[in-house]
Structure formats: structure tokens, C-alpha cells
Amino acid sequence: MKKLFFAVAFLFASPVLADNDPNRPTDRIAADLGIEEVVFIECFKPVNPEPGKYPTGTQQRANKAILLPCLQKANPAISNDRLDAVMDKYRPEGAFRK
């Protein structure tokens, strides 16, 4: 019973991550963008990141064409530069534009 309790406690204490990119902390990304976490998760669902790799320019533009307008519906103040900065901050393989 103790093991089950600790397993459940661990799961609930872990940060929530996007389903199709399990390395990004959606709670912190959403907070940095000034939106609800569920909004970020829903907007990110159709995005196709390639785990462990930097996106090509074409991939990045395609993903951003999906993600940015969706996020801006929740917070029109999110700019292209702000989205880049936040996503780079939490990119598992490190910042893209350093």
C-alpha cells in the first residue's frame, strides 16, 4: 500500500508534459506565455516536434503556423519573438538561437 501511495504521489508531483513532446513542461510554458495550461496543450497537439533534434527551418515555420495563431486566440499579446524565447527556454536539447 505504501508503494502505491508513493507512486501516485510521484505522478501527481511530476510536471505535466505535452503528449506529443514528453520533454516540455507545459505548466511552465503556459505560465510564461500568460495562458492556461490546457490551452497550451490543446494548441500544441497538432504540432509535430522531432524529439531530440532542432527543427529545420521548414519544420519550425510549419509548427509555428499552427501553434502561434492558436495561442494568440487565448492571449493576443503573444508575439513570434516571445513564443520563440519561451519555447527555446524549455527546449530539451537547448536553445535554438544561441
N, CA, C and O atoms as CSV, one atom per row, in Angstrom:
chain,resi,resn,atom,element,x,y,z
A,1,MET,N,N,0.825,-1.193,0.000
A,1,MET,CA,C,0.000,0.000,0.000
A,1,MET,C,C,0.871,1.260,0.000
A,1,MET,O,O,0.548,2.236,-0.678
A,2,LYS,N,N,1.983,1.243,0.763
A,2,LYS,CA,C,2.871,2.404,0.796
A,2,LYS,C,C,3.468,2.680,-0.581
A,2,LYS,O,O,3.590,3.831,-1.001
A,3,LYS,N,N,3.840,1.601,-1.280
A,3,LYS,CA,C,4.423,1.775,-2.613
A,3,LYS,C,C,3.421,2.422,-3.564
A,3,LYS,O,O,3.779,3.294,-4.355
A,4,LEU,N,N,2.179,1.994,-3.482
A,4,LEU,CA,C,1.141,2.565,-4.330
A,4,LEU,C,C,0.959,4.048,-4.018
A,4,LEU,O,O,0.841,4.867,-4.929
A,5,PHE,N,N,0.936,4.388,-2.747
A,5,PHE,CA,C,0.781,5.781,-2.340
A,5,PHE,C,C,1.913,6.635,-2.905
A,5,PHE,O,O,1.667,7.716,-3.441
A,6,PHE,N,N,3.152,6.156,-2.789
A,6,PHE,CA,C,4.288,6.928,-3.283
A,6,PHE,C,C,4.283,7.025,-4.805
A,6,PHE,O,O,4.676,8.050,-5.363
A,7,ALA,N,N,3.846,5.979,-5.469
A,7,ALA,CA,C,3.764,6.021,-6.927
A,7,ALA,C,C,2.739,7.058,-7.372
A,7,ALA,O,O,2.999,7.837,-8.290
A,8,VAL,N,N,1.586,7.071,-6.731
A,8,VAL,CA,C,0.545,8.042,-7.067
A,8,VAL,C,C,1.017,9.454,-6.734
A,8,VAL,O,O,0.812,10.378,-7.522
A,9,ALA,N,N,1.639,9.627,-5.586
A,9,ALA,CA,C,2.146,10.943,-5.183
A,9,ALA,C,C,3.192,11.442,-6.179
A,9,ALA,O,O,3.212,12.625,-6.519
A,10,PHE,N,N,4.054,10.550,-6.643
A,10,PHE,CA,C,5.079,10.928,-7.614
A,10,PHE,C,C,4.448,11.387,-8.924
A,10,PHE,O,O,4.863,12.393,-9.499
A,11,LEU,N,N,3.457,10.659,-9.389
A,11,LEU,CA,C,2.795,11.018,-10.642
A,11,LEU,C,C,2.149,12.389,-10.562
A,11,LEU,O,O,2.235,13.174,-11.507
A,12,PHE,N,N,1.508,12.680,-9.453
A,12,PHE,CA,C,0.847,13.970,-9.320
A,12,PHE,C,C,1.829,15.101,-9.054
A,12,PHE,O,O,1.500,16.262,-9.293
A,13,ALA,N,N,3.008,14.798,-8.573
A,13,ALA,CA,C,4.012,15.822,-8.304
A,13,ALA,C,C,4.834,16.145,-9.545
A,13,ALA,O,O,5.487,17.187,-9.597
A,14,SER,N,N,4.812,15.277,-10.532
A,14,SER,CA,C,5.587,15.483,-11.749
A,14,SER,C,C,4.942,16.565,-12.602
A,14,SER,O,O,3.719,16.698,-12.615
A,15,PRO,N,N,5.760,17.344,-13.320
A,15,PRO,CA,C,5.167,18.358,-14.187
A,15,PRO,C,C,4.405,17.698,-15.327
A,15,PRO,O,O,4.755,16.605,-15.773
A,16,VAL,N,N,3.373,18.365,-15.787
A,16,VAL,CA,C,2.594,17.857,-16.912
A,16,VAL,C,C,3.368,18.168,-18.184
A,16,VAL,O,O,3.917,19.260,-18.332
A,17,LEU,N,N,3.412,17.214,-19.093
A,17,LEU,CA,C,4.161,17.371,-20.321
A,17,LEU,C,C,3.234,17.184,-21.510
A,17,LEU,O,O,2.227,16.482,-21.417
A,18,ALA,N,N,3.573,17.808,-22.620
A,18,ALA,CA,C,2.761,17.664,-23.829
A,18,ALA,C,C,2.821,16.223,-24.310
A,18,ALA,O,O,3.887,15.608,-24.317
A,19,ASP,N,N,1.669,15.682,-24.714
A,19,ASP,CA,C,1.593,14.289,-25.141
A,19,ASP,C,C,2.539,13.965,-26.283
A,19,ASP,O,O,3.195,12.923,-26.265
A,20,ASN,N,N,2.619,14.842,-27.275
A,20,ASN,CA,C,3.447,14.528,-28.423
A,20,ASN,C,C,4.859,15.084,-28.304
A,20,ASN,O,O,5.627,14.999,-29.263
A,21,ASP,N,N,5.218,15.639,-27.181
A,21,ASP,CA,C,6.585,16.066,-26.881
A,21,ASP,C,C,6.764,15.942,-25.378
A,21,ASP,O,O,6.622,16.924,-24.648
A,22,PRO,N,N,7.074,14.741,-24.913
A,22,PRO,CA,C,7.073,14.469,-23.474
A,22,PRO,C,C,8.168,15.156,-22.675
A,22,PRO,O,O,8.292,14.913,-21.475
A,23,ASN,N,N,8.961,16.003,-23.307
A,23,ASN,CA,C,10.052,16.652,-22.589
A,23,ASN,C,C,9.786,18.104,-22.218
A,23,ASN,O,O,10.625,18.737,-21.579
A,24,ARG,N,N,8.651,18.635,-22.602
A,24,ARG,CA,C,8.371,20.045,-22.320
A,24,ARG,C,C,7.414,20.197,-21.142
A,24,ARG,O,O,6.359,19.563,-21.112
A,25,PRO,N,N,7.777,21.033,-20.177
A,25,PRO,CA,C,6.910,21.274,-19.014
A,25,PRO,C,C,5.790,22.255,-19.365
A,25,PRO,O,O,5.978,23.471,-19.311
A,26,THR,N,N,4.650,21.727,-19.718
A,26,THR,CA,C,3.559,22.564,-20.215
A,26,THR,C,C,3.076,23.586,-19.203
A,26,THR,O,O,2.628,24.668,-19.582
A,27,ASP,N,N,3.161,23.261,-17.925
A,27,ASP,CA,C,2.708,24.212,-16.909
A,27,ASP,C,C,3.567,25.471,-16.906
A,27,ASP,O,O,3.043,26.579,-16.794
A,28,ARG,N,N,4.868,25.310,-17.026
A,28,ARG,CA,C,5.777,26.461,-17.004
A,28,ARG,C,C,5.725,27.243,-18.317
A,28,ARG,O,O,5.797,28.472,-18.320
A,29,ILE,N,N,5.602,26.527,-19.421
A,29,ILE,CA,C,5.491,27.210,-20.716
A,29,ILE,C,C,4.233,28.072,-20.734
A,29,ILE,O,O,4.279,29.243,-21.112
A,30,ALA,N,N,3.116,27.489,-20.327
A,30,ALA,CA,C,1.850,28.228,-20.308
A,30,ALA,C,C,1.948,29.456,-19.403
A,30,ALA,O,O,1.489,30.539,-19.769
A,31,ALA,N,N,2.540,29.289,-18.236
A,31,ALA,CA,C,2.682,30.422,-17.313
A,31,ALA,C,C,3.519,31.535,-17.948
A,31,ALA,O,O,3.174,32.712,-17.836
A,32,ASP,N,N,4.611,31.167,-18.609
A,32,ASP,CA,C,5.462,32.168,-19.254
A,32,ASP,C,C,4.748,32.884,-20.402
A,32,ASP,O,O,5.049,34.039,-20.704
A,33,LEU,N,N,3.804,32.194,-21.036
A,33,LEU,CA,C,3.048,32.801,-22.134
A,33,LEU,C,C,1.791,33.524,-21.658
A,33,LEU,O,O,1.122,34.194,-22.444
A,34,GLY,N,N,1.473,33.389,-20.379
A,34,GLY,CA,C,0.298,34.060,-19.830
A,34,GLY,C,C,-1.011,33.430,-20.271
A,34,GLY,O,O,-2.004,34.128,-20.478
A,35,ILE,N,N,-1.013,32.108,-20.415
A,35,ILE,CA,C,-2.226,31.387,-20.812
A,35,ILE,C,C,-2.443,30.212,-19.865
A,35,ILE,O,O,-1.566,29.869,-19.072
A,36,GLU,N,N,-3.609,29.605,-19.959
A,36,GLU,CA,C,-3.906,28.412,-19.165
A,36,GLU,C,C,-3.161,27.222,-19.766
A,36,GLU,O,O,-2.973,27.138,-20.980
A,37,GLU,N,N,-2.747,26.320,-18.909
A,37,GLU,CA,C,-2.013,25.140,-19.364
A,37,GLU,C,C,-2.810,24.315,-20.373
A,37,GLU,O,O,-2.255,23.829,-21.358
A,38,VAL,N,N,-4.111,24.156,-20.128
A,38,VAL,CA,C,-4.933,23.358,-21.050
A,38,VAL,C,C,-4.960,23.979,-22.446
A,38,VAL,O,O,-5.060,23.261,-23.441
A,39,VAL,N,N,-4.871,25.294,-22.524
A,39,VAL,CA,C,-4.837,25.972,-23.822
A,39,VAL,C,C,-3.551,25.605,-24.555
A,39,VAL,O,O,-3.576,25.272,-25.739
A,40,PHE,N,N,-2.428,25.669,-23.844
A,40,PHE,CA,C,-1.159,25.313,-24.485
A,40,PHE,C,C,-1.186,23.868,-24.968
A,40,PHE,O,O,-0.777,23.583,-26.093
A,41,ILE,N,N,-1.659,22.967,-24.136
A,41,ILE,CA,C,-1.702,21.548,-24.507
A,41,ILE,C,C,-2.556,21.343,-25.756
A,41,ILE,O,O,-2.152,20.625,-26.671
A,42,GLU,N,N,-3.720,21.963,-25.800
A,42,GLU,CA,C,-4.603,21.818,-26.964
A,42,GLU,C,C,-3.971,22.418,-28.220
A,42,GLU,O,O,-4.037,21.824,-29.295
A,43,CYS,N,N,-3.364,23.587,-28.084
A,43,CYS,CA,C,-2.729,24.226,-29.238
A,43,CYS,C,C,-1.525,23.424,-29.732
A,43,CYS,O,O,-1.226,23.429,-30.926
A,44,PHE,N,N,-0.836,22.740,-28.826
A,44,PHE,CA,C,0.375,22.004,-29.176
A,44,PHE,C,C,0.071,20.641,-29.794
A,44,PHE,O,O,0.936,20.063,-30.452
A,45,LYS,N,N,-1.121,20.124,-29.600
A,45,LYS,CA,C,-1.444,18.771,-30.091
A,45,LYS,C,C,-1.158,18.561,-31.576
A,45,LYS,O,O,-0.586,17.530,-31.928
A,46,PRO,N,N,-1.528,19.492,-32.470
A,46,PRO,CA,C,-1.257,19.242,-33.890
A,46,PRO,C,C,0.185,19.533,-34.322
A,46,PRO,O,O,0.532,19.320,-35.484
A,47,VAL,N,N,1.022,20.015,-33.409
A,47,VAL,CA,C,2.422,20.314,-33.717
A,47,VAL,C,C,3.208,19.002,-33.695
A,47,VAL,O,O,2.953,18.127,-32.868
A,48,ASN,N,N,4.162,18.881,-34.611
A,48,ASN,CA,C,4.932,17.639,-34.715
A,48,ASN,C,C,6.419,17.873,-34.493
A,48,ASN,O,O,7.178,17.965,-35.458
A,49,PRO,N,N,6.850,17.971,-33.232
A,49,PRO,CA,C,8.276,18.139,-32.970
A,49,PRO,C,C,9.016,16.827,-33.216
A,49,PRO,O,O,8.447,15.743,-33.088
A,50,GLU,N,N,10.268,16.943,-33.565
A,50,GLU,CA,C,11.094,15.756,-33.723
A,50,GLU,C,C,11.955,15.656,-32.467
A,50,GLU,O,O,12.913,16.414,-32.316
A,51,PRO,N,N,11.626,14.725,-31.558
A,51,PRO,CA,C,12.320,14.640,-30.270
A,51,PRO,C,C,13.836,14.538,-30.412
A,51,PRO,O,O,14.356,13.775,-31.227
A,52,GLY,N,N,14.526,15.327,-29.597
A,52,GLY,CA,C,15.976,15.262,-29.541
A,52,GLY,C,C,16.691,15.970,-30.679
A,52,GLY,O,O,17.914,15.877,-30.786
A,53,LYS,N,N,15.955,16.676,-31.532
A,53,LYS,CA,C,16.585,17.360,-32.656
A,53,LYS,C,C,16.036,18.774,-32.773
A,53,LYS,O,O,14.883,19.045,-32.438
A,54,TYR,N,N,16.897,19.669,-33.260
A,54,TYR,CA,C,16.421,21.007,-33.573
A,54,TYR,C,C,15.540,20.910,-34.813
A,54,TYR,O,O,15.832,20.120,-35.710
A,55,PRO,N,N,14.484,21.687,-34.881
A,55,PRO,CA,C,13.642,21.643,-36.081
A,55,PRO,C,C,14.356,22.312,-37.260
A,55,PRO,O,O,15.124,23.257,-37.076
A,56,THR,N,N,14.100,21.822,-38.444
A,56,THR,CA,C,14.602,22.519,-39.629
A,56,THR,C,C,13.800,23.809,-39.758
A,56,THR,O,O,12.771,23.971,-39.101
A,57,GLY,N,N,14.258,24.711,-40.587
A,57,GLY,CA,C,13.520,25.951,-40.799
A,57,GLY,C,C,12.110,25.686,-41.294
A,57,GLY,O,O,11.158,26.341,-40.869
A,58,THR,N,N,11.983,24.723,-42.193
A,58,THR,CA,C,10.669,24.367,-42.733
A,58,THR,C,C,9.768,23.801,-41.647
A,58,THR,O,O,8.597,24.169,-41.555
A,59,GLN,N,N,10.310,22.904,-40.820
A,59,GLN,CA,C,9.519,22.322,-39.720
A,59,GLN,C,C,9.099,23.398,-38.734
A,59,GLN,O,O,7.956,23.426,-38.277
A,60,GLN,N,N,10.029,24.281,-38.410
A,60,GLN,CA,C,9.732,25.326,-37.439
A,60,GLN,C,C,8.616,26.243,-37.945
A,60,GLN,O,O,7.704,26.583,-37.190
A,61,ARG,N,N,8.682,26.641,-39.203
A,61,ARG,CA,C,7.641,27.513,-39.763
A,61,ARG,C,C,6.290,26.807,-39.810
A,61,ARG,O,O,5.259,27.410,-39.514
A,62,ALA,N,N,6.297,25.529,-40.181
A,62,ALA,CA,C,5.040,24.766,-40.245
A,62,ALA,C,C,4.420,24.622,-38.858
A,62,ALA,O,O,3.214,24.805,-38.693
A,63,ASN,N,N,5.241,24.296,-37.864
A,63,ASN,CA,C,4.735,24.147,-36.497
A,63,ASN,C,C,4.237,25.478,-35.944
A,63,ASN,O,O,3.198,25.540,-35.287
A,64,LYS,N,N,4.985,26.536,-36.217
A,64,LYS,CA,C,4.595,27.849,-35.700
A,64,LYS,C,C,3.317,28.356,-36.365
A,64,LYS,O,O,2.524,29.052,-35.731
A,65,ALA,N,N,3.112,28.013,-37.637
A,65,ALA,CA,C,1.892,28.422,-38.339
A,65,ALA,C,C,0.657,27.813,-37.688
A,65,ALA,O,O,-0.440,28.360,-37.798
A,66,ILE,N,N,0.831,26.694,-37.018
A,66,ILE,CA,C,-0.259,26.044,-36.282
A,66,ILE,C,C,-0.350,26.603,-34.864
A,66,ILE,O,O,-1.431,26.964,-34.397
A,67,LEU,N,N,0.783,26.670,-34.194
A,67,LEU,CA,C,0.820,26.990,-32.768
A,67,LEU,C,C,0.531,28.460,-32.454
A,67,LEU,O,O,-0.296,28.751,-31.590
A,68,LEU,N,N,1.192,29.377,-33.135
A,68,LEU,CA,C,1.083,30.793,-32.778
A,68,LEU,C,C,-0.339,31.347,-32.885
A,68,LEU,O,O,-0.799,31.982,-31.935
A,69,PRO,N,N,-1.054,31.142,-33.983
A,69,PRO,CA,C,-2.425,31.683,-34.043
A,69,PRO,C,C,-3.342,31.100,-32.967
A,69,PRO,O,O,-4.202,31.798,-32.429
A,70,CYS,N,N,-3.155,29.839,-32.667
A,70,CYS,CA,C,-3.970,29.205,-31.623
A,70,CYS,C,C,-3.694,29.849,-30.262
A,70,CYS,O,O,-4.624,30.157,-29.517
A,71,LEU,N,N,-2.419,30.051,-29.944
A,71,LEU,CA,C,-2.050,30.668,-28.670
A,71,LEU,C,C,-2.529,32.117,-28.605
A,71,LEU,O,O,-2.961,32.585,-27.552
A,72,GLN,N,N,-2.451,32.821,-29.725
A,72,GLN,CA,C,-2.861,34.225,-29.756
A,72,GLN,C,C,-4.362,34.399,-29.550
A,72,GLN,O,O,-4.805,35.474,-29.146
A,73,LYS,N,N,-5.141,33.373,-29.816
A,73,LYS,CA,C,-6.574,33.445,-29.518
A,73,LYS,C,C,-6.786,33.572,-28.012
A,73,LYS,O,O,-7.717,34.242,-27.564
A,74,ALA,N,N,-5.920,32.927,-27.238
A,74,ALA,CA,C,-6.016,32.989,-25.780
A,74,ALA,C,C,-5.321,34.227,-25.219
A,74,ALA,O,O,-5.754,34.781,-24.208
A,75,ASN,N,N,-4.248,34.657,-25.870
A,75,ASN,CA,C,-3.503,35.829,-25.411
A,75,ASN,C,C,-2.927,36.542,-26.636
A,75,ASN,O,O,-1.855,36.174,-27.115
A,76,PRO,N,N,-3.625,37.553,-27.144
A,76,PRO,CA,C,-3.164,38.266,-28.340
A,76,PRO,C,C,-1.794,38.930,-28.177
A,76,PRO,O,O,-1.172,39.304,-29.172
A,77,ALA,N,N,-1.324,39.080,-26.960
A,77,ALA,CA,C,-0.025,39.712,-26.728
A,77,ALA,C,C,1.150,38.785,-27.031
A,77,ALA,O,O,2.295,39.237,-27.034
A,78,ILE,N,N,0.900,37.508,-27.286
A,78,ILE,CA,C,1.996,36.579,-27.591
A,78,ILE,C,C,2.506,36.891,-28.996
A,78,ILE,O,O,1.783,36.753,-29.983
A,79,SER,N,N,3.760,37.312,-29.062
A,79,SER,CA,C,4.379,37.620,-30.352
A,79,SER,C,C,5.213,36.427,-30.819
A,79,SER,O,O,5.460,35.485,-30.066
A,80,ASN,N,N,5.632,36.493,-32.055
A,80,ASN,CA,C,6.513,35.467,-32.597
A,80,ASN,C,C,7.799,35.377,-31.769
A,80,ASN,O,O,8.253,34.284,-31.431
A,81,ASP,N,N,8.378,36.533,-31.449
A,81,ASP,CA,C,9.618,36.550,-30.665
A,81,ASP,C,C,9.415,35.985,-29.265
A,81,ASP,O,O,10.268,35.258,-28.755
A,82,ARG,N,N,8.286,36.318,-28.646
A,82,ARG,CA,C,8.011,35.802,-27.292
A,82,ARG,C,C,7.856,34.288,-27.323
A,82,ARG,O,O,8.396,33.590,-26.465
A,83,LEU,N,N,7.121,33.777,-28.307
A,83,LEU,CA,C,6.955,32.331,-28.428
A,83,LEU,C,C,8.303,31.656,-28.628
A,83,LEU,O,O,8.577,30.629,-28.007
A,84,ASP,N,N,9.152,32.219,-29.488
A,84,ASP,CA,C,10.489,31.656,-29.695
A,84,ASP,C,C,11.279,31.612,-28.395
A,84,ASP,O,O,11.894,30.597,-28.070
A,85,ALA,N,N,11.261,32.715,-27.654
A,85,ALA,CA,C,12.033,32.796,-26.411
A,85,ALA,C,C,11.562,31.765,-25.389
A,85,ALA,O,O,12.379,31.100,-24.752
A,86,VAL,N,N,10.259,31.634,-25.235
A,86,VAL,CA,C,9.723,30.685,-24.251
A,86,VAL,C,C,9.996,29.247,-24.682
A,86,VAL,O,O,10.424,28.427,-23.870
A,87,MET,N,N,9.754,28.942,-25.941
A,87,MET,CA,C,9.972,27.570,-26.399
A,87,MET,C,C,11.456,27.204,-26.324
A,87,MET,O,O,11.794,26.078,-25.961
A,88,ASP,N,N,12.342,28.144,-26.664
A,88,ASP,CA,C,13.775,27.871,-26.548
A,88,ASP,C,C,14.185,27.639,-25.101
A,88,ASP,O,O,15.035,26.795,-24.817
A,89,LYS,N,N,13.586,28.381,-24.200
A,89,LYS,CA,C,13.903,28.242,-22.776
A,89,LYS,C,C,13.662,26.815,-22.296
A,89,LYS,O,O,14.417,26.301,-21.472
A,90,TYR,N,N,12.622,26.180,-22.804
A,90,TYR,CA,C,12.256,24.841,-22.344
A,90,TYR,C,C,12.577,23.742,-23.353
A,90,TYR,O,O,12.181,22.594,-23.153
A,91,ARG,N,N,13.280,24.068,-24.426
A,91,ARG,CA,C,13.649,23.068,-25.425
A,91,ARG,C,C,14.613,22.074,-24.780
A,91,ARG,O,O,15.666,22.481,-24.288
A,92,PRO,N,N,14.283,20.783,-24.770
A,92,PRO,CA,C,15.120,19.788,-24.093
A,92,PRO,C,C,16.560,19.759,-24.597
A,92,PRO,O,O,17.480,19.493,-23.823
A,93,GLU,N,N,16.761,20.025,-25.866
A,93,GLU,CA,C,18.115,19.967,-26.419
A,93,GLU,C,C,18.825,21.313,-26.363
A,93,GLU,O,O,19.919,21.456,-26.909
A,94,GLY,N,N,18.229,22.286,-25.720
A,94,GLY,CA,C,18.848,23.593,-25.551
A,94,GLY,C,C,18.266,24.628,-26.491
A,94,GLY,O,O,17.524,24.300,-27.417
A,95,ALA,N,N,18.606,25.867,-26.246
A,95,ALA,CA,C,18.068,26.972,-27.040
A,95,ALA,C,C,18.467,26.836,-28.500
A,95,ALA,O,O,19.582,26.426,-28.821
A,96,PHE,N,N,17.548,27.182,-29.366
A,96,PHE,CA,C,17.731,27.043,-30.808
A,96,PHE,C,C,18.566,28.177,-31.383
A,96,PHE,O,O,19.323,27.965,-32.331
A,97,ARG,N,N,18.444,29.362,-30.832
A,97,ARG,CA,C,19.040,30.549,-31.435
A,97,ARG,C,C,20.238,31.113,-30.685
A,97,ARG,O,O,20.479,32.317,-30.768
A,98,LYS,N,N,20.979,30.322,-29.976
A,98,LYS,CA,C,22.128,30.872,-29.227
A,98,LYS,C,C,23.332,31.047,-30.111
A,98,LYS,O,O,24.379,31.496,-29.646
